[in-house]
Amino acid sequence: MIRLGLRLLVTGGKEAAVRLVATTVGVAIGVGLLLTTLAAFNGVNSQNARYAWLMSGSDGAQATGDADPLWWRLKSDFFDGESIGRIDVAPTGPDAPVPPGLGELPGPGELVVSPALRDLLASTPAAELGDRFRGRQVGILGDEALPGPDSLIVVIGHTSEEMAETPGATKITAISTMSPSSCSGDCLPIGIDATAMNVLLAVVAAALVFPVAIFIATATRLAAARREQRFAAMRLVGATPRQVTVISAIESMVVGLAGAAGAFAVFALIRGPVAGIPFTGAKFFTGDLSLRPLQILLVVFGVPLVAAVASRIALRRVQISPLGVSRRVTPAAPSAWRLLPLVAGLGELVAVVVVGRPDGSSTQITVYFIGFVLILVGLMLAGPWLTMVGARLVAYRTSRPAALLAGQRLADNPKAGFRAVSGLVLALFIASVAVGTMTTFVAERTTPDSGDDGRSTLTLEPINFGEPLAPLPDATRSRLTSIEGVTGVATVHADPQRRDLTVGDGWLTPAALVACADLARTPALGRCAPGVDVATIPAFLGGPWEPEDAATGWPDAGLTRDELGDLPLNALAVATDGSRSAIEEARTVLEAGYPDAHRAATIDEFEVESTRVMRSWQQLANVVVALSLVVAGCSLAVSVAAGLIDRKRPFSLLRLTGVPLGVLRRVVALESALPLLLVAAVSTASGFVAAHLFLRVQLGYDLQAPGAGYYAGVLGGLVVSLAIIASTMPLLDRITGPETARNE
């Protein structure tokens, strides 16, 4: 039986070869995408582990050892919107710990830089970047110290005496090996929460499983009717059910093995591009996206086994009666009970809104997982019923031959009609949930756009809020104003009365003071009310803020310009024309003049930094949407082609009776387009409702309408889907000639 199964598999003619190749490709693409998702799990944890050494000195990630203490300070910087990690070190003895990626610690006045920073320093004028890191490059950081290939990191050597006088420096006796997601207590805001990211990836995997499973099932059903007829004929000439099962299993397992091998090829092909997607905030090394041995074994043995089981289930009609294949009857119409899982899934989320969010993250994940799975399953079950209702309405209200034929055929077998578009329907649900959730999350958690002024104005504040900066030296002010493109410098002073200022919609924030003459040259900080000499503004300059009464400007502080000069310096602001050279030269001057202050950053960079994780999650949502739509498009193309192959005899007979080819084309188009458009509307609406309910119960947000890009994307996806349907029309002409009816 095994030899016969293999022989039938490879000697079944051109049609069998096409079916074998198409099924193998379908399995390879589907499993390849799941392999990539599994590798992403591993990549997140591998990348996060390389952040561990940067946690050294954090109270929540203290590591102890017997080595000589090492002076340590971590500080961040910016260049053209990109973050730079700066680590200042000084050993107190010969046995001081050495961070990963370093052969030895740099000495005083020596630098060790990451490869990306080395290239950036080489291609950038020193006045814009290099002058911030005084010293001689003596080495390159190894990959084991870099979260990603584009990481910008510099390790600078000092003397112990210098570091002892550096604010923020601390002594450590061991390099931390604790990843950011494992840190507890007072931890540095670096790295990612791998637990949260893995939960998101689990949702991604669950979201992709359904479209991928549909794609694989669709590919394996290619020419299913022909296979059923062949196995039924074998039964009629004396083959036992067991023999037919063995032959079918051999075919399926060979296809499964070939598909699994192809899946690894697909994974190898897309691993590099996926590694370049910074959905954690940093790109991956290609080696990060690797598979564990157990995962490889599960794919190698699991895919053929699943394929064999699916083949056994698909042949249940042949096993019951070989004559049942040829004696086809109209299947029973789907019942309205198919709507119950969809209603139950939405109802569960509504109940959570009414009752309240459950305690415990694991319980919450379980509740949401059950709700969303019920909705996904509900859409799959409700799809045929919705297709049948829509088809009956079309058939009842039309007098056109193509619409009548399509409506009647869909009403007779709505399951087959919906099966062709089921992958795209699920993809639209996933896209609606992902885009709706992330659009709302980002809109609620981000500050308003700071505009051109915010993108071109640098601010400098102390490391510890409330501690004063040193007075601005005249030489530093002169250097700043002499830079081409710098349009103004403002000194922001502490408010001796420690007042609170009301901004925006009633928010209270500590106040600071600024001269209106300076404010006029730094418009990103706002404007003074008419006739005011010194104004009260928010002490934190990372707004953008607006006064409670935006029409009048910032209120009077009740001081003169001379009195302001005697107050402690709270912050600095430098306005530029927005050019990179002006911003970076001014930043370098500020870093040199205030080496112990917080980083100098534009108002826009503060906003980008605070929403880095949210932006990465939005990027991940975009990846999920794109992958699900690609898989659904492939599934649609294969399904329509499979439907044409299985129905080539009835279509051939219709052509022989005089039905024009154009009418048959419109029938095929309507049979695919009607369930697609009808159920897609229900799927999209269900996705937005589910996203709204999740946001209400988990975060207390109302769903924000996605931007025009989402609707353009959905419309474009539908247009592409219709184009895919149209691309199968030439196949209709080739397979419905008179010779097809004679050969059958």
PyMOL commands that set and color helices and strands:
alter all, ss='L'
color gray80, all
select helices_A, chain A and resi 2-10+13-49+52-55+59-61+115-123+130-132+143-145+160-164+180-182+194-220+224-236+241-275+286-288+293-314+316-320+322-324+336-355+361-397+401-412+414-445+451-456+474-482+516-521+523-525+561-564+580-593+603-610+612-646+648-656+661-698+708-727+729-735+738-743
alter helices_A, ss='H'
color red, helices_A
select strands_A, chain A and resi 70-79+82-91+110-113+136-140+153-157+170-172+457-460+486-494+500-503+507-515+534-538+569-576+601-602
alter strands_A, ss='S'
color yellow, strands_A
deselect
rebuild
show_as cartoon
